[in-house]
Amino acid sequence: MLWDAYAFASYQHHHLHMERSMKPTDRLDKERLIELLNRCWMTHDGMWFYHCVQEFGIEAANKINKAAIKSLAPIEVRRVKEALGMKKEKIETFGEFKYFFAGISELFVAEFMNITMTFPEQNVLHWEFEPKKCFAYKGMKHIGVIDKYECGVIYRVACWIDSLGVEYSVNPQITGCLMLASGTCSGDFSLYFE
């Protein structure tokens, strides 16, 4: 009986010690953590955009948003390349691009964004949003500026590709919101490697 009491006390002590050493985020799996961080980041981005519109108007908000995306992209690219163990300065092949893009997509393209990005053929990156479900479309529609919003989502992808030093063309060309115009948003980046 004494042995059972000792064993139980030892188990309780070990169990409590384990509980205290466990961090709250240890309960989150990788996908849930990535989704949470991206939701928070995109909510911050949306709130920033909203207040920019309120303070300076939609034209200035679009301009500042694109400037922020363009200056952030090289930093994101450098950090992701480092995290993925990519030591080469320049992406030189489609295979290297696919490896990098799979990594950055897993980290920054969350499920709630409702976009699929694929490689349907050699040197082509295809994007496609679920009809009327692009998170940016829904957000800009909610704040009442969708008719003048200049897409920052595909622009961000273009800035990543620019930061990798890869030449490309995009079809269709995007200025406003494709989803507003046609109810869908999809297209291709055609990539050119030397």
C-alpha positions in Angstrom: 0.0 0.0 0.0 2.8 2.4 0.9 4.5 1.6 -2.4 1.3 2.5 -4.3 1.1 5.8 -2.5 4.7 6.5 -3.4 4.2 5.5 -7.0 1.1 7.7 -7.3 2.9 10.7 -5.8 5.8 10.2 -8.1 3.5 9.9 -11.1 1.7 13.1 -10.1 4.9 15.0 -9.6 6.2 13.9 -13.0 2.9 14.7 -14.7 2.7 18.2 -13.1 6.3 18.8 -14.1 5.6 17.8 -17.7 2.5 20.1 -17.8 4.5 23.1 -16.5 7.3 22.5 -19.1 4.8 22.3 -21.9 4.2 25.5 -23.8 0.6 26.5 -24.7 1.5 26.4 -28.4 2.8 22.8 -28.1 -0.9 21.8 -28.4 -1.1 23.3 -31.9 -0.1 21.3 -34.9 1.9 22.9 -37.7 -1.0 23.6 -40.0 -3.2 25.1 -37.3 -0.3 27.3 -36.2 0.4 28.5 -39.8 -3.3 29.2 -40.3 -3.5 31.2 -37.1 -0.4 33.3 -37.8 -1.6 34.0 -41.3 -5.1 35.0 -40.2 -3.6 37.4 -37.7 -1.2 38.8 -40.2 -3.9 39.3 -42.9 -6.2 40.8 -40.3 -3.5 43.3 -39.4 -2.9 43.9 -43.1 -6.7 44.5 -43.7 -7.0 46.8 -40.7 -3.9 48.8 -41.9 -5.4 49.1 -45.3 -8.8 50.1 -43.9 -7.3 52.9 -41.8 -5.2 54.0 -44.7 -8.3 54.3 -46.8 -10.1 56.3 -44.0 -7.2 58.6 -43.6 -5.8 59.1 -47.1 -8.3 57.6 -49.6 -8.3 54.5 -51.7 -5.8 55.7 -54.3 -3.2 56.5 -51.6 -4.0 53.2 -49.8 -3.4 51.2 -53.0 -0.1 53.0 -53.6 1.2 52.6 -50.1 0.0 48.9 -50.0 2.0 48.1 -53.1 5.0 49.9 -51.9 4.9 47.9 -48.6 4.5 44.6 -50.5 7.4 45.4 -52.8 9.7 46.3 -50.0 8.7 43.3 -47.9 9.1 40.7 -50.7 12.9 40.6 -50.8 13.0 40.2 -47.0 10.4 37.4 -47.1 12.3 35.7 -49.9 15.6 35.9 -48.2 14.2 34.5 -44.9 12.3 31.7 -46.6 15.3 30.7 -48.7 17.4 30.6 -45.6 14.8 28.5 -43.7 14.6 26.1 -46.6 18.4 25.7 -46.7 18.7 27.3 -50.2 22.2 28.8 -50.3 22.3 29.8 -54.0 21.9 33.5 -54.6 19.8 33.1 -57.7 17.0 30.6 -58.6 18.2 29.1 -62.0 15.9 26.3 -62.7 12.2 25.5 -62.6 12.9 22.7 -60.1 14.5 25.2 -57.7 11.6 27.6 -58.2 9.1 24.9 -57.5 10.9 23.9 -54.3 11.1 27.5 -53.1 7.5 28.2 -54.0 6.2 25.1 -52.3 7.9 26.3 -49.1 6.7 29.9 -49.2 3.2 28.8 -50.1 3.1 26.3 -47.2 4.1 29.2 -44.9 2.2 32.2 -46.3 -0.8 30.9 -48.4 -3.3 29.7 -45.8 -6.5 27.7 -46.4 -8.8 30.6 -45.6 -7.4 32.5 -48.5 -9.3 30.2 -50.9 -6.6 30.1 -53.5 -4.9 27.1 -55.3 -1.5 27.4 -56.8 -0.3 24.7 -59.1 2.3 23.9 -61.8 0.2 22.6 -64.7 3.2 22.5 -67.1 6.9 23.2 -67.3 7.7 26.9 -66.3 4.1 27.8 -65.5 2.7 28.8 -62.1 -1.1 28.9 -62.1 -3.3 30.5 -59.5 -7.0 30.2 -59.1 -9.3 31.5 -56.4 -12.6 29.9 -55.5 -15.3 32.0 -57.2 -16.3 35.0 -55.0 -14.2 33.7 -52.1 -10.9 35.5 -52.3 -10.2 36.9 -48.9 -9.0 40.2 -50.2 -12.1 40.5 -52.5 -14.4 39.8 -49.5 -12.5 42.3 -47.3 -12.4 45.1 -49.8 -16.1 44.6 -50.6 -16.9 44.7 -46.9 -15.2 48.1 -46.5 -16.8 49.4 -49.7 -13.7 50.0 -52.0 -13.7 46.8 -54.2 -14.4 48.9 -57.3 -11.1 50.8 -56.9 -9.0 48.2 -55.1 -5.7 47.2 -56.9 -5.0 43.6 -56.2 -2.3 43.2 -53.6 -2.4 39.4 -53.5 -1.2 38.5 -57.0 1.1 41.6 -56.8 2.8 39.9 -53.7 3.4 36.7 -55.7 4.9 38.8 -58.6 7.1 40.6 -56.1 8.4 37.3 -54.7 9.2 36.2 -58.3 10.9 39.6 -58.9 12.9 39.1 -55.7 14.1 35.7 -56.9 15.5 37.3 -60.1 13.3 35.2 -62.4 12.0 36.8 -65.5 8.3 36.1 -66.2 5.1 37.3 -67.9 1.6 37.2 -66.3 -1.7 36.5 -68.0 -4.0 38.2 -67.5 -2.5 41.5 -66.6 -3.9 42.6 -63.3 -4.7 46.2 -62.3 -8.0 46.1 -60.5 -9.9 43.1 -59.0 -10.5 40.3 -61.5 -13.1 38.8 -59.3 -15.2 41.9 -59.3 -15.1 42.1 -63.1 -15.9 38.4 -63.9 -16.7 36.6 -60.6 -13.5 34.5 -60.9 -9.8 35.1 -60.6 -7.2 32.9 -62.2 -4.2 33.2 -64.3 -0.6 32.1 -65.1 2.9 33.3 -64.5 5.0 32.1 -67.3 8.6 31.8 -66.0 11.7 32.2 -68.1 15.0 30.6 -67.1 18.3 31.0 -68.9 
